[in-house]
């Protein structure tokens, strides 16, 4: 118990410092801010979910004491509880009978990815009312926040807008793209932090579950229905359509991760595997939009089981009489 207490307080202090580092405004500080959930996840995966929840509350209380109660709520809801929940689910297992013996079936990685997408979408949705309670108010509030952020970068010569006289079309595109882009970023950050925590605790020998085969990742069978419902919601009027775009972006990000798992599997054994993987990752990082192709690949695998088909084709013929 004493060790869990020390780990929880230490992880909470580290998480609070990472969260507060964003106040400096530098690029490095922003990257550190994105890692704020990492110490909590490490505490959960390496020790127990009690250490993780203690770390989350310790960090939230310290931020609330030093800054304000507003930051206590933001950290607890936006960082601590989601990180604790993902870590808690990662360590869930149930006994199953196999060949007369009992083994543990661990919580599937695909469900963790889906949980990360749903939680990230929910957190972005919670932030929407702070800009406005209908679509027009939301867009106006988002525009004002964006223009203020641009002004903070320094003086910009302009006639009627911080972005210049020809910025209205660009501004409209940005306002439409920011909510789903925020959902994509939140989903990726959540999954990357979970992966990093798993790697760190595995290297230290404290990971409580075996390392999963990530190339075998599959999403739950009901996930395509969620995607279909989210896409259908894009045609809803007013703020409902904005919320649907957030959910759609998060779910498609989960399927993009599935698409990368498919790509890793189907290129296995190929002489050009390294080039194909490096080129795909580079294209996604540099251009961004190729991630949609990975989402389609993930959806196609869910519908057609591409990996199983490729594995069957590569398997040696049965030469038995």
N, C-alpha and C positions, 0 to 999 in steps of 0.2 A: 504493500500500500504506500509506503514511504517513497519507493522508487517511482510509482505512478504519479504521486503528488509532485515530485521534483521534475519529472519529465513533462507533466502537464503545464506547470508554471513556466519552465524553460521554453517549451514550444510556444506557449502563449505570448511570452515576451518577444520571441523571434518573429512571430506572426504579426504582432502589433507594430514592431519596428518596420517590417516590410510594408505594411499597410500605410504607415505614416510617412514613409520615404517619398511618396508621391508629392508631398508638399513642396519639395525642392524644384519640381517642374522639369528636371532633366530627363533625357531619354533613358539613361540607366535607372533612374528612380522609378520611371514608369514600368520598366521591365521587372524591377524588384517588387513593385506593387502587385503585379500579376502573380507573383510567387507567394503572396500572403497566405493562401490556403495550404501551401506545401508543408510547413512545420506541423500543422494540425493533422494532416494526412499521415505524415511519418509517425506521429505519436500514436495514431490509431493502428496503423499496419504493423508497427514495430513493438507496441506494448499492449494496448487494449483500447476499446472504444471509450472507456472511462478516462483514460489519459487524454484522448482526443477532445471529449466534451469539456474536460477541465481546462485544456489549452484554449478552446474557443471562448469559454466564459472569462478566463483570465485576461485574454487579449481584449475582449469587448469591454470588460470593466475598466481596464487600464486606459483604453482610448476614451471611454465615456468620462472618466475622472479627469484626464488631462485636457481633453477637448470639450466635448459636450455629450449630453444624452443622445443627441441625434446620431453621433458616430457610434455609440453603443448599439443602437438599433440597426444601423446600416451594416456594421461588421457582423453582428450576431446573425442577422437574417441573410445577408448577402455573401458572407464568407464562411463563418464558423459552422453553422448548421448544415449547409450543403456539403462542406468538406467532411464533417463528421459522418453524415449519412452515407456518402459514397464509400468512405473507409469502413464503416460498419457493415455495409452490404458486401464489401469485398471479402470479409472474413466469415461470412455465413457459409455453412456447409451442412449437409445432411447425410446420414449413413445410408448406403445402398448395398444390397446383396449382389455379389458377382462371383460366380463359380464356387459357391459354397463358403465364400469369405465375405467380410464386410469392408467396404471402402467408403471414402468420403467423396461426395459430389459437391463441388464448390460452386458458389453463385456464379452464373455464366458471365463472361466478360461482355458479351453482346448486350445483356440487360444493364450492365453498368454504363455502357456507352449510351444506351437509350435513356437511362435515368439522368445522366449528365446533360443530355440534350433537353429533356423536359424541364429539369431544374433551371438550366440556363435561360430557356425561353420564358419560364415563369418569372425569373428575376428581372429580365428586361421588361416584361409586361408590367411588373410592379412599378417600374420607373416611369411608365408612360403617363399616368395621371398627374405626375409632378409638372408636366409640360402643358397639360390641358385635358379637359374632360370630353371633348369632341374633336373631330378630325381637324377642323379649322383652327381651333385653339391650340391643339397639339402641334400642328405644323408651324404656327406663328411662334409658339414658345420655343420649338426646336430651332427655328431660324434665328431667333434672338440669341439663344445660347451659342449657336455656331458663329454668328457675327461677333459676339463678344470674345469668343475664343480666338478669332482671327485678329481682332484689334489688339489682344494681349500679346500677339507675336511681334508687334512693333507698328510704327506708322506706315500706312499704305495710302498712296495717292489714289484718290477716288472722287467721283463726282456725286454719286448718290448712293453708293453701297460700299461696304468694306472690301468687296471683291471686284469692284469696278462697274462701269455702266452696262456692260454686256453680261452681267452675272445672273440674271433672273432665271434663265433656262438651266444653267448649271446649278443654281441654288435649289430649284425645284427637284432636279434629279438627286442631289445630295440629300435633301430632306426625305425623299422617298426611299433612298438606299440606306440611310443611317440606322433605322430600327432593325431590319434584317441583318445588316452588317454587324451590329452590336450583338445580335443573337449568335451569329457564326463565331465571332471572336470569343464570346463568353463560353460557348460550347468547347471550342478548341482549348482555351485556357484550362477549363475544368478537366478535360481528358489528359492534357499534357501534365498537369500537376499530379493527377492520379498515377500516371505512368512513371513520372520522376520519383514519386514517393515509393512506388513499388520497386523500382530499380535500386534506390538508395537502401531501403530496408533489406532487399535481397542480397546486396553486396555486403551489408553488415551482418548478415546471417540471422536477422530477426524477422524476416517475412513469414507470417503465419500460415501461408498457403503456398502450394507449388506454383511456379511461374507458368502462366497459361501459354498455349500456342496461339499467338495473336493472329497468325495467318488462317487459323480455323475459326475465326470470329464469325458469329451469326447473330442476327437480330431476332427478337421474338416474332412469332408468326403473325401477331396482330399489328406489328409496326407498319406494314404497308397500308392498312386501313387508317391509321393515324395520319400518314402522309396524305392519303386521298382526301380525308376530311379537312386537313389543314389547307390543301390546295383549293378545295371547293370553297373554303371560307374567304379566299382572296377576293371573291366577287361580292362579299357582304358589304353593305354600305357603312359609311362613317368610320368610327374608330375600330369597329369589329374587323374590318378588312386589314387595318394596320396590325392588329393583334394576330390575325391569321398569318400575315407575312412573317412575323417574328417566329411563330411556331413552325411554319414551313421551312424557314432558313435553318433552324436548329435541327429539325428532323433530317433535312437533306444533308447537313453536315455529318450527322451520324451515318447516313448511307454512303457519304464520301469516304469515311473511314473504313466502312465495309468494302467499298470499292478498292481501296488500297490493299486491304487484306486479300481480295480476289486477285489483284495484280501481282502481289508477292507469290501467290500460289501458282498461278497459271504460267508465270515466267520461270518457275523453278526448273533447273536443269538446262535452261537455254544459255547459249554462249553469249548472247547479247543482253542478258538479264541486267547486268550492272548499268549499261547504257540506257536501257528502257526505264529502269527505276529512277536513275539520276535525272534523266530528261523529264520524266513526269513530275517528280517532286520540284524540279527547278521551274517548270512551266507554271505549276500551281502557285509557287511562292512569288514568282516575278509578275505573272499576269493575273492570277486570281481566278478568272473565269473558267479555266480548265477543270476546276474542282467540280463543276457541274457534270462534266463527263464522268468523273469518278463516282458522283452520286448516281448517275444513270447506270454505271457498271454495277454498283451495289444493288440497285433496284432490279436490274436484270438477273443478277445472281439469286436474289430472293425469289424471283419468279421462275427461273429456268434451272437453277442449281448448276451454274457454269462450272464450278470447281469439281463437283462430282463427275460431270461429263468429261472434263479434261482428264481427270484422274483415271477414268475408265478407259479412255483412248490410249493413255500412256502405259497402262498395265500390260504386262507380257501376255501373249496368247496362252490359252489353256491347252497344253500339249498332251494331256492325259487321254488314254484311249477311251 
